[in-house]
Amino acid sequence: MSATEILVALAIAVGIVGVIVPVLPGTVLVLGAILVWAVQVGTSPGWIVFAVATVLLAAGTVVKYLVPGRQLKSSGVPNRTLLVGALVAFIGFFVIPVVGLLVGFVLGIYVAERARVGAALAWPSTKGALRAVGVSILIELVAAVLAAGAWVVGVVIT
């Protein structure tokens, strides 16, 4: 392996971690690393691998919003609740670095749902929102791992 391939592999690994830890732009890092590799290799197979990775990551990005959105609509969680969750998550990120994002999101959803449906139904709605977020992360993670796999195949064939 060349030094570029080692650096690209590290960037892809950091990108995959970034999918799970929302502080890092995971998908962008994975795609950027593969782009750097494709430019450095400069062959048709390299560019084909980059195109495949782009399609996988773009499809993952679209699906990660569609599937959880349907889950949330079917569980009755309105967009306003998600907006409150996102806002409190943003604030939480600065109050409690890194972990505050998740804590703030859960707290924001719970508070918004408690105000909307009452204490008895707030937690089930919050769990539904958390499941949807988990599915979203899983979809993005699968897309990133598939793109990384395409890159590995590209390294082997070039």
Secondary structure as UniProt FT lines:
FT   HELIX           3..20
FT   TURN            22..23
FT   HELIX           26..41
FT   HELIX           44..75
FT   HELIX           79..95
FT   TURN            97..98
FT   HELIX           99..117
FT   HELIX           119..157
//
